[in-house]
Amino acid sequence: MYCIHCGEKRIGAGSYCAKCGQSFPEPDPAAEDRVVPTVDIRDRHHNSHENLDNTEQSSSPVYFPVAPKKLFLMATTVPFYGLYWFFRNWRFLKVAMGHKILPFWRAWFSFIYCYPLFKNVKKHADDDGIETKWSPKGSYLTYVFFFVILGKFLWPVLRFWARLMQSQGVQEVPPLMPIIFGVAIYTPIISTLAIVSLVLLRVQETINQLNHNQKDVAIDKRISWLNILGIVLGVYFWILYYEDIVLAQSLIGR
């Protein structure tokens, strides 16, 4: 204890200060019995985060909520709607789960990144007890076969070869080419329908169940004016494709 008047340290049990002679205050027994509660600042910080988590829970869906009928219409008429579908799902997943990903490039290279997306959907479905009738690996192989091999390789190569023959005025074609062309000219239609029906619609059905279980999410069924514009451009694309069919058939008939 120190003297409250001069600050000299108290020596022994004397009642008076040895330096200034003033008396020391008498101790208060009641004050010694009082307990001052303390709060750990770490507990306060933890509790504040708990309250923040409870009050700011996201009500957004984890994946892209679109009606199957709209998905079928858009994906079969608009050439790049399938890539848009991948982009929206990766974007929703990035926001909901906080993943550090680039949705645009994952959609652009969908033939690579569709497998991890399918695995994410499948895992979330299994965790929620949702039965799925598709597998990530099977959907991935189906998508790669129809999108890359048939849609992006076989028909473009044959179309280039057909236009090259036309420009050079070739009158005769190899014996097997009519058969190959007869099958290949329909690969864009076959691959589009296969991707939509065997892959996208199945995954979308599971996605809509996941979104419904997490929150009562409204499924997008509306056809906007941008959707209509995309459909018009898609019809124009299919008209150009029909011209390629006519060209191929003219070569087959030679």
Helices and strands as residue ranges (DSSP letters): H 29-33, H 41-55, H 68-77, H 81-97, H 103-108, H 110-127, H 136-144, I 145-154, H 155-168, H 177-184, H 187-195, I 196-200, H 201-214, H 225-252
